[in-house]
Amino acid sequence: MENRDRTDLNLGRDKENYNSAINSFHEGLTVRQKKLYDDTVTTLKNKSDEDPYLRFHSESDIDLILGNK
């Protein structure tokens, strides 16, 4: 049980580090890069609405990209 608790703790830290890195990346974007980034996210969202298989994968990816938890 102790190993499982340690694994859960490590996964939590990994997710926090990942979200922090994404937020730092997003904050450092130039205006032009941000527009391209936002357009890409919009395209991914539109595609995920069209195809249920893509929706399952890309909505969680989009949330991670945007730093949403």
MIRO-939822 format. One record per residue (C-alpha): residue number from 1; residue in one letter; y, z negated, x negated. Coordinates in Angstrom, 1 decimal, decimal comma. Layout:
N
<site><n>NUM</n><res>a</res><y>Y</y><z>Z</z><x>X</x></site>
...
***
This chain:
69
<site><n>1</n><res>m</res><y>0,0</y><z>0,0</z><x>0,0</x></site>
<site><n>2</n><res>e</res><y>2,4</y><z>-0,8</z><x>-2,9</x></site>
<site><n>3</n><res>n</res><y>2,0</y><z>2,8</z><x>-4,3</x></site>
<site><n>4</n><res>r</res><y>2,8</y><z>4,2</z><x>-0,9</x></site>
<site><n>5</n><res>d</res><y>6,0</y><z>2,1</z><x>-0,6</x></site>
<site><n>6</n><res>r</res><y>7,0</y><z>3,2</z><x>-4,1</x></site>
<site><n>7</n><res>t</res><y>6,4</y><z>6,9</z><x>-3,1</x></site>
<site><n>8</n><res>d</res><y>8,4</y><z>6,5</z><x>0,1</x></site>
<site><n>9</n><res>l</res><y>11,2</y><z>5,0</z><x>-2,0</x></site>
<site><n>10</n><res>n</res><y>11,1</y><z>7,8</z><x>-4,5</x></site>
<site><n>11</n><res>l</res><y>11,2</y><z>10,4</z><x>-1,7</x></site>
<site><n>12</n><res>g</res><y>14,3</y><z>8,7</z><x>-0,2</x></site>
<site><n>13</n><res>r</res><y>16,0</y><z>8,8</z><x>-3,6</x></site>
<site><n>14</n><res>d</res><y>15,1</y><z>12,4</z><x>-4,1</x></site>
<site><n>15</n><res>k</res><y>16,6</y><z>13,3</z><x>-0,7</x></site>
<site><n>16</n><res>e</res><y>19,8</y><z>11,3</z><x>-1,5</x></site>
<site><n>17</n><res>n</res><y>20,1</y><z>13,1</z><x>-4,9</x></site>
<site><n>18</n><res>y</res><y>19,5</y><z>16,5</z><x>-3,3</x></site>
<site><n>19</n><res>n</res><y>22,1</y><z>15,9</z><x>-0,6</x></site>
<site><n>20</n><res>s</res><y>24,6</y><z>14,6</z><x>-3,2</x></site>
<site><n>21</n><res>a</res><y>24,1</y><z>17,7</z><x>-5,3</x></site>
<site><n>22</n><res>i</res><y>24,6</y><z>20,0</z><x>-2,4</x></site>
<site><n>23</n><res>n</res><y>27,8</y><z>18,1</z><x>-1,4</x></site>
<site><n>24</n><res>s</res><y>29,1</y><z>18,3</z><x>-4,9</x></site>
<site><n>25</n><res>f</res><y>28,3</y><z>22,0</z><x>-5,1</x></site>
<site><n>26</n><res>h</res><y>30,0</y><z>22,7</z><x>-1,7</x></site>
<site><n>27</n><res>e</res><y>33,2</y><z>20,8</z><x>-2,7</x></site>
<site><n>28</n><res>g</res><y>33,5</y><z>22,8</z><x>-5,9</x></site>
<site><n>29</n><res>l</res><y>33,5</y><z>26,2</z><x>-4,2</x></site>
<site><n>30</n><res>t</res><y>36,6</y><z>28,5</z><x>-4,3</x></site>
<site><n>31</n><res>v</res><y>38,1</y><z>29,8</z><x>-1,1</x></site>
<site><n>32</n><res>r</res><y>36,4</y><z>33,1</z><x>-1,5</x></site>
<site><n>33</n><res>q</res><y>33,0</y><z>31,5</z><x>-2,4</x></site>
<site><n>34</n><res>k</res><y>33,3</y><z>29,2</z><x>0,6</x></site>
<site><n>35</n><res>k</res><y>33,9</y><z>32,2</z><x>3,0</x></site>
<site><n>36</n><res>l</res><y>30,8</y><z>33,9</z><x>1,6</x></site>
<site><n>37</n><res>y</res><y>28,9</y><z>30,6</z><x>1,9</x></site>
<site><n>38</n><res>d</res><y>30,0</y><z>30,1</z><x>5,5</x></site>
<site><n>39</n><res>d</res><y>29,2</y><z>33,7</z><x>6,4</x></site>
<site><n>40</n><res>t</res><y>25,7</y><z>33,2</z><x>4,9</x></site>
<site><n>41</n><res>v</res><y>25,1</y><z>30,0</z><x>6,9</x></site>
<site><n>42</n><res>t</res><y>26,3</y><z>31,8</z><x>10,1</x></site>
<site><n>43</n><res>t</res><y>23,9</y><z>34,7</z><x>9,4</x></site>
<site><n>44</n><res>l</res><y>21,0</y><z>32,2</z><x>8,9</x></site>
<site><n>45</n><res>k</res><y>21,8</y><z>30,4</z><x>12,1</x></site>
<site><n>46</n><res>n</res><y>22,0</y><z>33,7</z><x>14,0</x></site>
<site><n>47</n><res>k</res><y>18,6</y><z>34,8</z><x>12,6</x></site>
<site><n>48</n><res>s</res><y>17,1</y><z>31,4</z><x>13,4</x></site>
<site><n>49</n><res>d</res><y>18,2</y><z>31,8</z><x>17,0</x></site>
<site><n>50</n><res>e</res><y>16,4</y><z>35,2</z><x>17,2</x></site>
<site><n>51</n><res>d</res><y>13,1</y><z>34,2</z><x>15,7</x></site>
<site><n>52</n><res>p</res><y>11,3</y><z>30,9</z><x>16,5</x></site>
<site><n>53</n><res>y</res><y>9,4</y><z>31,0</z><x>13,2</x></site>
<site><n>54</n><res>l</res><y>12,6</y><z>31,3</z><x>11,2</x></site>
<site><n>55</n><res>r</res><y>14,3</y><z>28,6</z><x>13,3</x></site>
<site><n>56</n><res>f</res><y>11,7</y><z>26,0</z><x>12,3</x></site>
<site><n>57</n><res>h</res><y>12,4</y><z>26,6</z><x>8,7</x></site>
<site><n>58</n><res>s</res><y>16,0</y><z>27,6</z><x>8,4</x></site>
<site><n>59</n><res>e</res><y>17,6</y><z>25,0</z><x>10,7</x></site>
<site><n>60</n><res>s</res><y>16,4</y><z>22,2</z><x>8,4</x></site>
<site><n>61</n><res>d</res><y>17,4</y><z>24,2</z><x>5,4</x></site>
<site><n>62</n><res>i</res><y>20,9</y><z>24,9</z><x>6,8</x></site>
<site><n>63</n><res>d</res><y>21,3</y><z>21,2</z><x>7,5</x></site>
<site><n>64</n><res>l</res><y>20,5</y><z>20,4</z><x>3,9</x></site>
<site><n>65</n><res>i</res><y>22,8</y><z>23,1</z><x>2,7</x></site>
<site><n>66</n><res>l</res><y>25,7</y><z>21,7</z><x>4,8</x></site>
<site><n>67</n><res>g</res><y>24,9</y><z>18,2</z><x>3,7</x></site>
<site><n>68</n><res>n</res><y>23,9</y><z>17,1</z><x>7,2</x></site>
<site><n>69</n><res>k</res><y>21,3</y><z>14,4</z><x>7,4</x></site>
***
